[in-house]
Amino acid sequence: MSSIGDGTRAVRAGLPEPQQYEPTLPGPVFAAHFHLSGEPVGPYTYGRETNPTWTHLEKAIGELEAPGEEVVTTVFASGMAAISAVLFSQARAGDIVVLPTDGYQALPLVREQLEAYGVEVRTAPTGGDGQLTALEGAKLLWIETPSNPGLDVCDIRRLVEAAHAGGTLVAVDNTLATPIGQRPLDLGADFSVASDTKGMTGHGDILLGHVTCRDTDLAAGVRRWRKVVGAIPGPMEAWLAHRSLATLQLRIERQCSTALTLAEALVERSEVTGLRYPGLPSDPSYPVAVRQMRRFGSVVSFELADRQTAERFLESLRLVDDATSFGGLRSTAERRGRWGGDAVSEGFVRFSVGAEDPEDLLADVAQALDAATR
């Protein structure tokens, strides 16, 4: 499986060996407990610890994260559950953790909780590999690249080498890129983490997250955290996620291609400023992104003149939902400043490109910009 293409791998990932008269992807297993006589040494003992539906999904994600390698993947009830599992399974009172200043807007909540537990938290920006300046003595470095929503990119390999030289573990939030676009473990990271609510499952109908590690001891700590806090996915959600992975490469290819086309079109619009897309050759992150990313994601960000202009733009869109997630088959966009947790202007728009026909989507964006600025 290590030499096949991304599309073939996505279609086949995690499927069990064929059995006569059985489905290719077994249905979800709903079970709080399993038959268990004698010593509890089997693979399935209690529903908070293991489930066959999780097993298939975890195997599938592992094959996408590190083709042909032995890795351990643990799935969670949400992306935040996965993030928390890494940070709180590794950090202890007196440790130092380095977070990005421009990461996902829930990270400040995580910072507050870490500090409440006696962990020192340092922050630095993603762009320009700013976190290099905060590594001394750190237990864990948390990287988010491309960052959400600003789409800055850092050099993962450079940061990993510097961190490991000082004994610091590295986790990469790979939500925006997905394993189709970027493989953090190949770049040396210890943990690859994602909110699978977004591009991995792509339908906007489930919450899910995962953590993948090569090191079995690190993985064991993550799994223990899941057991302790009970942040487990439901079997139906896990099955739907596995079902969705089959189209991962198809979806990501279409979305990334259209996202680049949209970014190129927005360059020509005078009312658009602050345009960011890592796959655009004029983007400041492009030189780094092109070295470590194979695809550049579905999200384009830009600024309009003010809050009112951005809201008129969003109201005028006909094919795009005003919603807060990204990575789905249906395009979404939002005025990100409405949440108050990101350092963005009032007219900042995060636009997630879906799988619509590119010509239709670009025409819709053009007419919405015209309507918002006339």
C-alpha positions in Angstrom: 0.0 0.0 0.0 3.0 2.3 0.3 3.5 2.7 -3.5 -0.1 3.3 -4.6 -1.7 6.6 -5.3 -3.6 8.8 -2.8 -7.0 8.0 -4.5 -6.5 4.3 -4.4 -5.3 4.4 -0.8 -8.2 6.5 0.3 -10.7 4.1 -1.3 -9.1 1.0 0.2 -7.8 2.4 3.6 -8.8 0.4 6.7 -10.9 -2.2 5.0 -10.8 -5.7 6.5 -9.8 -8.8 4.5 -12.7 -9.8 2.2 -15.1 -12.4 3.7 -17.7 -14.2 1.7 -21.1 -12.6 2.0 -19.9 -9.9 4.3 -19.9 -6.1 3.4 -16.7 -4.6 2.3 -17.0 -2.1 5.1 -18.7 -3.6 8.1 -21.5 -1.6 9.7 -21.2 0.3 12.9 -20.9 -1.9 16.1 -23.2 -0.6 18.8 -22.0 -2.1 22.1 -21.4 -0.9 25.6 -19.9 -4.3 26.6 -18.8 -7.5 24.9 -18.9 -11.1 25.9 -15.9 -11.5 28.1 -15.2 -14.6 30.2 -12.0 -15.2 32.1 -9.1 -12.6 32.0 -9.9 -9.4 30.1 -7.1 -9.7 27.5 -9.0 -9.6 24.2 -9.2 -6.7 21.8 -12.8 -5.7 22.8 -13.7 -5.5 26.5 -15.7 -2.4 27.2 -17.2 0.3 25.0 -15.3 3.2 26.5 -11.9 1.6 25.6 -12.3 -0.1 22.2 -14.8 -0.7 19.5 -14.4 -2.6 16.2 -15.7 0.3 14.2 -13.0 2.6 15.7 -10.4 -0.1 14.8 -11.2 0.0 11.1 -11.3 3.9 11.1 -8.0 4.2 13.0 -6.3 1.7 10.6 -7.6 3.7 7.7 -6.4 7.1 9.0 -3.0 5.5 9.9 -2.6 4.3 6.3 -3.3 7.9 5.1 -1.0 9.6 7.6 2.0 7.3 7.1 1.6 4.9 4.1 3.4 1.6 4.6 4.5 2.4 8.1 3.5 1.1 11.5 1.7 3.9 13.4 -0.9 4.2 16.1 -4.0 6.3 15.5 -6.6 7.2 18.2 -9.9 8.7 17.2 -11.9 11.1 19.4 -15.3 12.6 19.7 -14.1 16.0 18.3 -11.0 17.8 17.2 -10.7 19.6 20.5 -10.8 16.3 22.3 -7.8 15.2 20.2 -5.9 18.4 20.8 -6.6 18.2 24.6 -5.5 14.5 24.7 -2.0 15.4 23.3 -1.5 18.5 25.5 -2.9 17.1 28.7 -1.4 13.6 28.4 2.1 15.1 28.0 2.3 18.3 30.1 2.7 18.3 33.8 3.0 21.1 36.4 6.3 22.9 35.9 6.6 21.9 32.2 6.7 24.5 29.3 4.4 24.3 26.3 4.7 26.5 23.2 1.6 27.4 21.4 1.0 29.6 18.3 -0.4 33.1 18.9 -2.5 32.8 15.7 -3.9 29.3 16.0 -7.4 28.0 16.3 -9.6 30.3 18.5 -10.1 27.7 21.2 -6.4 27.5 22.0 -6.6 30.4 24.5 -9.1 28.3 26.5 -6.6 25.4 26.4 -3.9 27.8 27.5 -6.0 28.9 30.5 -6.5 25.3 31.6 -2.8 24.4 31.2 -1.8 27.4 33.3 -4.4 26.4 35.9 -2.6 23.1 36.1 0.8 24.8 36.6 2.1 24.5 33.1 4.0 27.5 31.7 2.7 28.5 28.3 4.7 30.5 25.8 3.3 31.8 22.5 4.8 33.0 19.2 3.5 33.5 15.7 3.4 30.8 13.0 4.8 33.0 10.3 8.6 33.3 10.0 9.0 30.3 12.2 8.5 32.6 15.1 8.1 29.7 17.6 11.8 29.0 17.3 12.4 31.8 19.8 10.3 30.2 22.5 11.7 26.6 22.5 14.3 26.6 25.2 13.4 24.1 27.9 10.0 23.3 26.4 8.3 19.9 26.9 6.0 20.3 23.9 5.8 22.5 20.8 2.3 22.8 19.2 2.4 23.8 15.5 -0.6 24.8 13.4 0.3 25.1 9.7 -1.4 26.5 7.7 -2.8 28.5 10.6 -6.5 29.1 11.0 -7.8 31.6 9.9 -4.7 33.6 8.8 -3.1 30.9 6.6 0.4 31.5 7.7 2.8 28.6 7.2 5.9 27.6 9.1 8.7 25.2 8.2 7.8 22.0 10.1 11.1 20.2 9.5 13.1 23.2 10.7 11.0 23.6 13.8 11.1 19.8 14.5 14.9 19.7 14.2 15.3 22.6 16.6 12.8 21.2 19.0 14.2 17.7 19.0 17.7 19.0 19.6 16.5 20.4 22.9 14.4 17.3 23.8 11.1 19.0 22.9 8.2 16.9 21.5 6.3 18.3 18.5 2.7 18.1 17.6 1.2 19.4 14.3 -2.4 20.4 13.9 -2.9 19.3 10.3 -6.6 20.0 10.1 -6.5 22.4 7.2 -4.1 20.4 5.0 -5.3 16.8 5.7 -2.9 13.9 5.0 -3.6 14.4 1.3 -2.0 17.8 1.5 0.7 17.4 4.1 2.1 14.5 6.3 3.6 15.9 9.5 5.1 12.5 10.6 7.1 12.4 7.4 8.5 15.9 8.4 9.6 14.6 11.8 6.6 15.5 14.0 5.8 13.2 17.0 2.1 13.8 16.8 -0.2 14.5 13.8 -3.5 15.8 15.0 -6.6 16.9 13.2 -10.2 17.9 13.6 -11.8 15.4 11.3 -15.0 17.4 11.4 -13.5 19.4 8.6 -11.8 18.2 5.4 -11.1 14.6 6.4 -14.8 13.7 6.5 -16.0 16.6 4.4 -19.8 16.4 4.7 -20.3 18.8 7.6 -22.4 16.2 9.5 -20.2 14.8 12.2 -17.8 15.9 14.9 -14.6 13.8 15.1 -10.8 14.1 15.7 -7.7 12.0 15.7 -4.1 11.7 16.8 -1.5 9.6 15.0 1.9 8.7 16.4 4.8 6.5 15.5 6.0 6.1 19.1 3.9 3.5 20.9 4.6 5.0 24.3 3.3 8.5 23.2 0.3 6.8 21.6 -0.4 4.9 24.9 -0.5 8.2 26.8 -3.0 9.6 24.3 -5.2 6.5 24.5 -5.1 6.5 28.3 -6.3 10.1 28.3 -9.2 9.1 26.0 -10.1 6.3 28.4 -9.9 8.6 31.5 -12.0 11.4 30.1 -14.3 9.3 27.9 -13.9 11.5 24.8 -14.9 8.7 22.5 -16.7 8.9 19.2 -20.0 7.1 18.6 -19.9 4.1 16.4 -22.2 5.7 13.8 -19.9 8.7 13.6 -16.9 6.6 13.2 -18.5 4.5 10.5 -19.7 7.6 8.6 -16.1 9.0 8.8 -14.6 5.8 7.4 -17.2 5.9 4.6 -16.3 9.5 3.9 -12.6 8.8 3.6 -13.2 6.9 0.3 -13.8 10.3 -1.4 -11.0 12.2 0.4 -8.6 12.5 -2.5 -11.4 13.3 -5.0 -12.8 16.0 -2.7 -9.4 17.6 -1.8 -8.2 17.6 -5.4 -11.3 19.5 -6.5 -11.4 21.8 -3.6 -7.7 22.8 -3.7 -7.8 23.3 -7.5 -10.9 25.6 -7.2 -9.4 27.4 -4.2 -6.3 28.3 -6.2 -8.5 29.5 -9.1 -10.6 31.6 -6.7 -7.5 33.1 -5.2 -6.2 34.0 -8.6 -9.5 35.7 -9.4 -9.5 37.6 -6.2 -6.1 39.1 -6.9 -7.8 41.0 -9.7 -10.4 42.6 -7.5 -9.5 46.0 -6.1 -11.9 45.8 -3.2 -10.2 42.7 -1.9 -7.1 43.2 0.3 -5.0 40.9 2.6 -5.6 37.9 0.3 -4.0 34.7 1.6 -3.7 31.3 0.0 -0.5 29.2 0.5 -0.7 27.8 -3.0 -0.6 31.2 -4.7 2.9 32.0 -5.9 2.6 35.6 -4.7 1.6 34.5 -1.2 4.4 35.2 1.4 4.0 31.6 2.7 4.4 30.0 -0.8 8.2 29.3 -0.7 7.8 27.3 2.5 4.5 25.7 1.6 5.6 24.4 -1.7 8.5 22.5 0.0 6.3 20.6 2.5 2.8 20.6 1.2 1.5 18.5 -1.7 -1.8 20.3 -1.8 -2.6 23.7 -0.3 -6.0 23.3 1.3 -9.6 24.5 0.6 -9.5 27.8 2.6 -8.9 31.2 1.1 -8.9 34.3 3.4 -9.2 37.9 2.5 -10.4 41.3 3.8 -13.1 43.6 2.7 -13.4 47.3 3.6 -15.4 46.9 6.8 -17.9 44.8 8.7 -20.9 46.1 6.7 -19.2 45.3 3.3 -18.3 41.8 4.5 -21.8 41.1 5.7 -23.3 42.4 2.4 -21.0 40.1 0.5 -22.0 37.1 2.6 -25.7 37.9 2.3 -25.3 38.2 -1.5 -23.7 34.8 -2.0 -26.2 32.2 -3.5 -24.1 29.1 -3.6 -22.2 29.6 -0.3 -23.4 28.9 3.2 -22.7 31.4 6.0 -21.3 28.9 8.4 -18.3 28.6 10.8 -16.7 25.3 9.7 -14.5 24.6 6.7 -13.4 21.7 4.4 -16.9 20.6 3.4 -18.3 19.7 0.0 -20.5 22.7 0.1 -18.7 26.0 0.1 -18.9 28.1 3.3 -17.8 31.5 4.3 -18.0 33.7 7.3 -17.0 37.1 8.8 -14.5 35.6 11.2 -14.4 38.7 13.5 -18.0 37.9 14.6 -16.6 35.4 17.2 -14.2 37.9 18.8 -11.4 35.3 19.4 -9.1 35.9 16.4 -6.8 38.9 15.7 -8.5 39.8 12.4 -10.2 42.9 11.0 -14.0 43.4 11.1 -14.0 42.8 7.3 -12.0 39.6 7.4 -13.6 36.7 5.5 -12.6 33.0 5.8 -13.8 31.3 2.6 -13.9 27.5 2.4 -14.1 26.2 -1.1 -16.4 23.2 -1.8 -16.9 20.9 -4.7 -19.2 23.1 -6.8 -18.3 23.7 -10.4 -15.5 26.3 -10.4 -17.2 28.5 -13.0 -20.4 28.6 -10.9 -18.6 29.4 -7.7 -16.4 32.1 -9.2 -19.5 33.7 -10.8 -21.3 33.7 -7.5 -18.4 35.3 -5.7 -18.0 38.0 -8.4 -21.7 39.0 -8.3 -21.6 39.0 -4.5 -18.6 41.3 -4.5 -20.3 43.6 -7.0 -23.4 43.7 -4.8 -21.5 44.4 -1.7 -19.4 47.2 -3.0 -21.7 49.0 -5.5 
